Amino acid sequence: MFSEYRIHPALLHLLYCLLCSAGEEVRLQELEGNTVTIHTGLTGVQSDAHILWFYRSENADIKIVNSLVFKGETNTDYPSESFRDRLQLNRTSGSLTIRNISREDSGVYKLEIITGHQLVWSFSVDVYAPVSKPVIRNQAEKRSVRLRESCSPLCSVENGKDLSLSWYEEKERISSISSSDSSGRLYLPLNKTNPDCSTYTCVAANPVSNRTTQLDITNICCKSVSVKKAEEIPKSLAALLTSAGLIAALSILFVLYWTKTSKQQVYQYVKLNYAEVKSTSPYSDEDHKKGSVGVTEDERTLVVYSAIRM
């Protein structure tokens, strides 16, 4: 029923112009690096109109566009050094295009169209940098060795203008934070020390862009515990190797000492000594001389050598 009644585009443009000329400021939010056109909503600016664009910087209006018709010729000048090579005026609508817009270009832009009378439009342009990708880590990875107690995800992102950081469980936002201080990083814990099987997503957003990071429980929680255990293993291993090295060194010293001592003992106690033992025959020399006994003189003395252990 209501779709049968539509407002004519020309009427919309007229309302838009009346809103601007009444002093209402139109706000635009743009992404840094884009080409932006500030639309006036006009479709047929008088051909001989004098068109001026100003940029307000520190409460002073800097003329950035000056376009007029002189002796039938249209002359358009871009006086500002910072904008000169990046501006393009559409004289039919009065719209202004800014190429490669930067955060330094944020501010208030004012349009003046002078014909028989003067019309003024004001536009507030906010330029934002693209949002950085949020980073999720386990903030309790050094507090416990058990998975369930040590898993406490913390999301952080490089802070910026009008930035917010939020946690979503499935599609429902469960927490959010923002800060007027755009420096440093913005932090937001999940506030769940025992994340279940739901899908948790951290979202960083400003008015023109957003980035998301999904919580990987296996990577964030299990990995942090494994890393902690891996850090503990080298310490234990180092202590074990130190003890083993000390024992081995002492063992080597003992073996060397024992070997040296044994050699000395063997030399002292196993050395062979010889003694001469003489056996005297029961026969007298006279018997031998008489030849009554058949024993030669070599047989009268028996020499025996024996090894004696000292």
NORLIN-V485222 format. One record per helix or strand. SS is the DSSP state (alpha for helix, beta for strand). FROM is the first residue (numbers start at 1). TO is the last residue. If there is no record, write none. Layout:
SS&FROM&TO  SS&FROM&TO
This chain:
alpha&2&4  alpha&9&21  beta&26&31  beta&36&38  beta&50&57  beta&60&70  beta&73&77  alpha&84&86  beta&87&89  beta&96&98  alpha&103&105  beta&107&114  beta&118&128  beta&135&138  alpha&147&150  beta&153&158  beta&164&169  beta&172&178  beta&185&189  beta&200&206  beta&209&214  alpha&217&269  beta&276&280  alpha&285&290  alpha&297&299  beta&301&305
